[in-house]
Amino acid sequence: MALPLAAGSTALRFLRTLYKAKKKVGKGASKAASYAGKKGFPKTSQFITGASQKTHKGFMASKRAIKKYPKTSAAIGGAVAWDMLDDA
């Protein structure tokens, strides 16, 4: 019974990490787009804004998937972590 609880808490930790990353990506993209626009590169600014919006959509999709399948997402996260630790 401890395994499902651990899987669910790991999935929620992934969600918190995703939210923090989304926040930083959004702020960074906003600053970069405004800087490019002020320096006279409107197309670059549009590209940065579009990429930021697509990144946001990807984060939201992953958030929905993690909430829908917490055990699967925890298993995938564990496999990735194991793979990184195994290579080190």
N, C-alpha and C positions, 0 to 999 in steps of 0.2 A: 504493500500500500504506500510505502514511502516514495517509490519511483514516480507514480503519477503526480504526487505533490511536488517533488523536486523538478519534474519536467515542466509543470505549470509555473513554478516560481522562476525557472530559468527563462521561460518564454516571456514572462512579464519584465524581467531584467533586460531582455533584448528590446522590448518595446520602449523602455526608458532610454536605452542607449540610442535607439533610432530617433527618438524625439529630440534628444540633445544634439545629435548630428544634423538633423533637419534644420534645427534652429540656427546652428553655426553656418551651414551651407547657405541658407536663405539670407542671413545678414551679410556674409561675404560676397555673395552674388549681387546683392543690392548695392553694396559699396562699389564693387567693380563696374557694374553697369552705369552707375551715376558718374563715376570717374571717367569712363570711356566716353560717355555722352558729353561731359563738360570739355573734354580734350578734342572734341570734333570728330568722333568716330561713332556716328549714330547706328550704323549697321552692326558694329561690334557690340554695342550696347543692347541692341535688339536680340542678337544671338545669345548673349549672356542671360538676358531675361528669359528667353525661350528655353534655354537649357535648365535654368533654375526651376521653371514651371514643370518641365518634364521630370526633373529630379523629385520635386514635391509629389507628383502623381505616383512615381515609383515608390516613394516612402509610404504613401498612403496605401498603396496596393499591398506592400509587404506587411504593413501594420494589420490590415484586414486578414491577410493570410495567417499571420501569427496568432491573432485572436481566434480564428476559426480552427486552426490546427496547432495547438500549443505543444503537444507531445512530439509531433513531427518536426516542428521548428527547433525544439530543444535537442532532438536527436541529430538533426543536421548541424546545429551549432556545436554539439559535442564532437561530431565527426570532424568538423573543420578544425576545432581546437586540438583534437588528437593528432590530426595530420600535421598541424604546425609544430606541435611539441615533438612529434616523432622525427621530423626532419632536422630539428635543432641539434 
